[in-house]
Amino acid sequence: MNQDNTPLIGRIIAEGGLSYLPEAHCILRIDGVEIDVTPQDSDFDRLRNSVLSQQKIEAIQVGQWKVDYHKDFLKNWIRKEKIKFDFDEIWALREKCIQRLSENEI
């Protein structure tokens, strides 16, 4: 997530001292067409150039497996990118972003 692909939370991320925050999305690919099914109004074309990693998963993995994968990805990202915040701080920032996006859907 960043200011360009998710404008509603760009300020929250910037106030957290980051230019982006990795977020796990579920993309459904049918006959070469990709649809982001994570939020109701998402347009995958808006995110396409920001994708850091892709994993092919089964429908059953959308629950806890996806959450665990996302948390592990963030922990590795924090270490690799030498992010000045620990995992709990990054997860709290992510939750603040998700809350802001949820408020906008109502």
Buried (B, 14 or more C-beta within 10 A) or exposed (E): BBBEBBEEBBEBBEEBEBEBBBBBBBBEEEEEEBEBEBBEEBEBEEBEEBEEEEEEEEEEBBEEEBEEBBBEBBBEBBEEEEBEBEBEEBBEBBEBBBEBBEEEEE
